[in-house]
Amino acid sequence: MKEGYMIQEKYDHAVLFDVPGWTMHAGTFQQYAGDVSAYDAVFLFIDKADSAIRILAEDTGHCILNNPLLLIVPKEAIVSFLPALQFPIAGIFNREFFLTNAEGILQDLDTYPAGLCPEGHEGLVTNMYALQAPGTPIEYFVLEETNLPEKMNPQARKLLLLLLNGADSRTLRFRHGYTQASLQHARQKLMEETASDSVTKAVVTAIRNGWTTPVRASAPERVLL
């Protein structure tokens, strides 16, 4: 029987789920940090990327990272969680998909190198090791010019960089001046550049293809998004 622990940002954020062959425990991060037990997987149910980064950054004793960690997040927020790649996590899953497919995901968890999830899982990317460097947080992402497609569409390029750095639909409209029409146009161009059928997959594909590089904070204790 395997043991799992579900960490909730708030008690009402996690959904208890049953998986054959697993015994599940649940509590807050503080409760988990005081638990010396070893778990086969830890599940962090969380809604906001900055909250996830804060919790992981505060985990100075590596309580969470001593066990395989899966972030369970709202589907629409997955792109904003990309900065969490600075931590050696085992996977990022949209909540609905994970709860529907938890048994299969956990059965195959060990077969996904560095958290690489199969196509359609809204998962991580193949070059996680290049993005991970515990103690040197990612400050922001830049584009790797030499790896970008020749004559890349400028609208796709601009949107990709904004999404990599955590922009969502609201900030794109109110902070960066996109209209609904211009945002839809930029999204379409980005999907065309990456041969993807969604913006999320487009961003993941761009990282997988080495189009971006993380710039790390100069001070290890700083975690900037």
N, C-alpha and C positions, 0 to 999 in steps of 0.2 A: 504494500500500500504506500503510495507516494503522498507527501505532505505539501500543501500549498498555503500561502498566506495572502489575503487580500487587504491591501492598505487603501483606506478611503481618505480623500482630502476632507470630506465631510461624511457623516454616517449615511446620509441618504444618497450618496453618489455611487456607491457600489451596489451591485446586484449579486446576491448569493447564487451560486450555480453549482450543480452537482455534475461530477465527471466520474465515470466508473474507474475504480482503482485509485482514486484520489480522496484524501481527507482535507477539507478546506477549513481554514481558520480566518478570522477577520478582526480588524481593529484599526486604530489610527497609526500614523508613523511613530508617534511617541510610544505607543504600546508595543509596536513591533521592535523598536530600537532597544527596548528593555527585555526582549525575548532572546535568549541565547540559543534557541533551538535552530537546527539546520533544516532548510526547506528545499524541496526540489524545484520550486518556482515561486516567485513573488509577483503579485499582480497589483499594479498601482492604478486604481480607477481615478481619473482626474480630468477636469474640464478645460483647464487653461494651461498653456505652455509655460508661462512665467511661474505658475505655482509648481509645476513639475520640476523646472530648473532649480527653483528655490529649495525644494525638498531634497533633491539630489545633491545640491551644493552644501546643504546643511548636514549631509550624511558623512561627516568627517571621519567617523569610525567605520565607514563602508559597510554599515549594517545591511543596507539593501543590496549592495553590489557583491556581497559575499555569496549571494544566491542569484540564479538567473532571473532577471527582471523583465516583465512585460508591461508596457504602458497601454492601458485601455482608455481610449479617448473618443470624443465625438467625431464622427466621420468628417464633418465639415471643418474640423480644426486640425486635421492631420498635418497639413503642410506647415502650420505654425510650430509644430513639435520638432521640426528638423534640427534645431540647435541642440536637442537632447542627444544627438549623435556624439557629443563630446564625452558621454558616459558609456561604459561598456554594457549597454542594455541588450536584451535578447530579442526584443521585437516591439513594434508599435502596431496596434490593431485598432480599427474602428470598432466601437462598442457593440453595435448590432451584429457585425460579422463575427466577432469573437464569441459572443454569447450563443450564437447559432452553431458555431463550428468548433467550440472549445475542445471537445474530445479529440478530433482529428489534429488540431493544432498542437495539443500537448503530446500526442503520440509521436509526432514528427519533430518536436522541438529540437531535439539533439541533432537532427540531420540538416538543419539550416545553418550553414557556417556564418558566424558573426551576425546572427539575427536575420539572415536573408530569408524572406518568406516567399512562398511560391506566387506566381503571377495571379493577380486578383486579390491578394490579401492586404493590399494597401500597406505593404510592409517596408522594411528597411532596404538598404542598398549594399552592393557587394563590397564597396571600399570602406566599410565602417572602420577598419583598423587605421586607415589613413586619417580619418576624422577624429579618432579617439586619442586623447593624450591626457589622462587624469592629472589634475593639478594645474593644467594650462587651459583654462576655459576658452571657448570660442567667443570672440568679440563680435564678429560679423562675417558674412560670406562675400567673396569677390568672385568674378568670373575669370576662368582660366583661358585667356585670350587665344593661346596657341591650339587649344582643343575645341574651340567653338566651330560650328559649321561655317564654311566660307560664305560670305554675304548673308549672314544670319539676319532675319527680319528685325529691324530696330525695336519695333513694338514688342515682339516676343522676347528680345534680349532684356529690355527694361522691366517687363513684367516678371521674368524669371528671377532677376536680381532682387526685386521687391519681395517676391514670395519666399525666396531663400532666407530672407531676413525677417520673416514672420508677419508680413503684411496680410491682412484679411480683406474681405470685400468692403467692410466699413472704412478702414484706414485708406484703402485704395481710392475710395470715392472722396472722403472728406479731407484727407491729408495730402493725397497725391493728385487730386483733380480729375480723376476718371469719371466719365459719365457711364450710364448703363451700356450705351452703345459702344463707346470706346473700350470699355473693359471687356465686353463680349468679343470685340474685334481682336484685341490683344490676346485673349485666351485662345481664340481660334488659331491665331498665328503660332502661338507657343505649342499647341497640340500638333499642328502641322509640322513644325520644325523637329519635333520629337517622335512623330508617328504614333501619337498616343490618343486614346479616346476620352481622356479626362485630364484636367489640370493637375490633379494630384499625381497621376502616373507620369505626366510630363516632367514635373519637378524631380521625381525619383529617377526617371530616365536620364535627366540632365546630370544628376549627381553620379549615377552609375557610369556615365560616359566620360566622366572627368572634366565636365564643363565648369566646375566650381571648386574653389579652394577656401577653407576656413582660415581667417586671420585670428590669431590667438591673443588674448589679453596679456599685457606685460606683467601684471601682478597676478600670481596664481590664485589669490583669495578673491579676486574680482570675477563675477559672473555677469557678463553683459550680453544682452540680446540685440 
